[in-house]
Amino acid sequence: MRALVVGRWQPFHNGHLTIIKEIANDVDEIIIGVGSAQKSHTLNDPFTAGERIMMIIKTLKKFGFPYYVIPIRDIDFNALWVSYVESLTPPFDLIYTGNALVRELFEERGYVVKKPKLYNRKEYSGTEIRRRILNNEEWKHLVPGEVVEVIDEIDGENRIKRLSKKDYLI
């Protein structure tokens, strides 16, 4: 059985890792969709699809379960989105999502949709991690070490801080 899980992974954190490991116990293969793949360099989406893929692959390579990581752009046409995702991915049997719209779209197409358990959502949240980076607070313990390495390699902390600055015309 093959499952699809789609997320923005901005950044990939310990809560995501726990969910992926649990899904791996239930299925033979996992397709990890990197959603909103076209978005980057904003405060909500600071990392490129390629950077997010690096975070995921570097983190998961030590676990030994089969997975695919596939970037998925937003197409802003919900009625066609499931077909679009199907065209990008290997066939899959079920979906894991906590997103109500994604759930609705896939259920309408006849897919089994499961909601993954969320872990320590107060801290394991991309929003919280990005907020901590902006405020020079501790954040590295919230993500796998491989993600810290990627963020360091791309100077991601400083990118987020630069993105928070506003330019004003005088």
N, C-alpha and C positions, 0 to 999 in steps of 0.2 A: 504494500500500500504506500502511496506517495501523497504527501500533504503539502499544501501551500500555506505559507505565512507571509503576510505583507506588512511592512512597517517602514517608517522613515529612518529609524536608526540614527538619530541626530544627537548624540553619538550612540553607538552600540554599548549598552551598559550591563551590569550584573543581573538586573531583572530580565533583560532580553535573553541573556545567556541561560538563565535558569529555565525560562520558557522553552527555548530551543532544545535544551537537554531533555526536558520532560516530553516534548513532542517526539524526539528521537527514540524514546522508550516505547512509543505507541505505533510508530510507522517504520517502513523500511527505508524511505528516502524523504528528504525535506527539500522543498523549493523555497528559498528565502528571497522574496521579492523586495527589492529596494525601491520603495514607493517615492513618488515625487522626485524621480531621478534627475529631472531637468533643473531642479532648484538647488542653489548653493549661494554662498556669500551673502546671506541675510542672517539676522539674529535668530530667527526661528529655524533656519536651514543653513547653517554655516559651512557644512562639509559637502563636497561634491559626491556624486554617485560613486566615482572611482575610489575616493577616500573611504567612504562607508563600506565599500566592497572589501578594501584592504583590511579595515577593522574586523570585519566578520570572518574573512578567510584566515587571517593570522590568529584570531582567537580560536576558531573551531578546528584547525588542522590537527591539534593534539588529541581530539576526542574520538576520531576514527569512525564516525558514522557518515554515510553518504549524504551529500547535500549539493545543491546547485545555488549559486547566487546570481540573480538576474535583475538588472535595472528595469524599472517600470515607470515610464513617464505618465504624468497626468494628461488626460486627453480632453477633459471638460465636456464629456458627452457620456453621461452615466448609462444610458441605454445600450451603448456599445462597449463599455469598459470591460466587462467580463470576456467578451469575444476578443478584445484586444489583448488582455492578459493571457488568454488561452493560446493566442498566436505567438506569444513570446516564450512560453514555458513548455516543458515536457507535460504530458497529460498528468492530471492529479485527481485524487479521489475525494479529498475533503479539504476544507479551509479552516485555518485557525485565525480568528480576528476578534478584537474587542471593539472594532469600529462598526457602529450601527449601519451606516450606509453600505459598507462592504458586505456586511452580513445580509442585508436586504437584497443587494444586487445578485449575490451568489445563490441565496436561497430561491429567488425567483427563477433562476436557471436550473434548479433541481439539485444543487450541491448540498451535502451535509456540511454544516458550519458549526464549529465548536469555539467556545470562548475560552482562551487560556486564562489560568489563574494569574493574577497580578501579585507581585511580590514587593513589599515595602515601597508602595507607590509614592509615598511622600519623598523618599530620597532617590529611588530608582526611577528617575524621570529625566528625559533629555532636557526639559525646561529647567528643572532644578540644577542639573549639572552645568548647563550653560550659565545660569544665574550665579552659581558659585564661582565659575571661572571669571565672570565679569567683576565679581566682588572680592577677588583674591582670597576666596575661602577654600578649604580642603575639598577636593573633588575626586582625586585619583583613586581613592578606595572604593568608589562607586562604579568603576569600570574595570574590565579585565586589563591586566598589565600590557597586553598587546595593543589595546586601544590607546593607552597612555603613550606607547612608543610611536604609534601613527600620528597622534595629535602633536607630539613633540617634533616628529620628522617634518611635518607640514607647517610648524609654527602656529598651530591651531588656537592656542590660548591668545596669542597676540592678534590673530585674525578676528576672533570674536570681540576683543577689546576695540580694535580699529573699527569694526562694523557698528559698534555702539555709539561712536562719535557722530555728531550731527554737524554738517557744514551749514553755515548761515551766510546768506548774501547780505552785504552791508550797503 
